Amino acid sequence: MPAAPVARPAIPSAAILLFVLACESNDPAAPDASPHPSAAALSTYFPPSESNGGWRKTTDRARIRDLGMDSDKLKNLGQYLMSLPYENYSVNVSGYKASNKAAIVVKDGWILGEYYNQSGANNALYYTASNGKTFAMLLAGHMAQSYPGLDFGPTSKLYDRRWLPQGFPLTDSRKGAITIDQVFRHASGIIPEDHHQIASGAVQTESSWNFEPFTVGKDAQWPESAKLAYEPGKPSSYTKGSPYSSVAFNHLSLVFRNVSGKEASVYLKSAILDRIGVGKTAYKLTSGMGDTRYAAAGNALLGARDFMRVGYLMLHEGDWNGGRIFPAAWLRRFTGSTAYTNIRSNRDCRWGAKYPADLYRTTGSGLNWVLVVPSLDLLLTFNGRTPRSKRDEVDRESLQRLFAAVTERYVACDGTVVNGG
């Protein structure tokens, strides 16, 4: 193993277009040409852990108004999100209940709205699902920073003996061409979720499935992951559905352990979660996991307030109270592009032409996500198990209701000024 390391302006539409075109090109290492909000413009407050007081919060209407929000309209947002139905989904973890829901709004480091649908939901654990992929993207940035001798980065090959010896010999010669960035962009060719049921999520319940060998294509019981579904970097050639691949991300669980010497959940905890004050965590585990707890494709459970901490870390681009957890440039690669499903930006007005271009959002089944708006120092989290059939409605209504509550001036993706009067 390598040695330990030495130790809100509007975005011009032309710059957005140039950067989007670069990131959507065949060059995954396209330079970041767009400006970014300065961390100095954000609140310098960082919440202590919940056991030491937790987030600061206000319900004072005048204070909320001074912070650029309308308390009545925030309440309308919270009531809507808490009124949504739930789906049954079991993870067999104490503290989790499928019917629980939570939503939190943070502005300038203050909780201005905190909503739960029933008793106990405020202390519950929530299954964050594919947000685990976002966690993995951030943790990979920490690893690149912490082990500079590896020269690990987005253009590095996934199958490299230094960090993935389990993958050799290759079960498909084309695997040697897969880059880390292609994993992040769901463009690796590694078996997509739509390809076969055994690849349909981060962890599987079949007793004959085994995490490590299946991930690298060497599970004799399930050989479906041995061959790539399409040429790396050419997801448009995949005709059986979405190229979205949880198995590709699960490779990172092995990479994190091989490099850090710690099981992936232990590394995630020490590198990120402990440092930002996250308390209790848990993982959905099955018999095939072996001694792996954190499947990087997403099997982690966090409390609602702690999930917000991850969003707050992203808002501050890897800085936590003066400590650098991952490089700002690492996150900017994702937030400055439209190519990353798990950190999806609004630079192409995907989330709406009347919302800021620098807005971005994570994703997770059950509609678990954190929405980040750096130019407004604003975040919204939503947790629970909401039916997928409600996804488009929730996307639309949550954004409409959140931005209806914003009274501060901002520049929308289409260049118009909102609340400018």
Buried (B, 14 or more C-beta within 10 A) or exposed (E): EBEEEEEBEBBEBEBBEBBBEBBBEEEBEBEBBBBBBEBEEBBEEBBEBBEEEBBEBBEEEEEBEEBBBBBEBBBBBBEBBBEBEBBEBEBEBEBBBBBBBBBBBBBBBBBBBBBBBEEEBBBBBBBBBBBBBBBBBBBBBBBBBBBEEBEBBBEBBBBBEBBBEBBEEEBBEBBBBBBBBBBBBBBBBBBBBBBBEBBEBBBBEBEEBBBBBBBBBBBEEBEBBBBBBBBBBEBEEBEEEEBBBBBBBBBBBBBBBBBBEBBBBBBBBEBBBEBBBBBBBBBBBBBBBEEBBBBBBBBBBBBBBBBBBBBBBBBBBBBBEEEEBBBBEBBBBBBBBBBBBBBBBBBBBBBBBBBBBBBBBBBBBBBBBBBBBBBBBBBBBBBBBBEEEBBEEBBEBBBBBBBBBBBBEBBBBEEEEBEEE
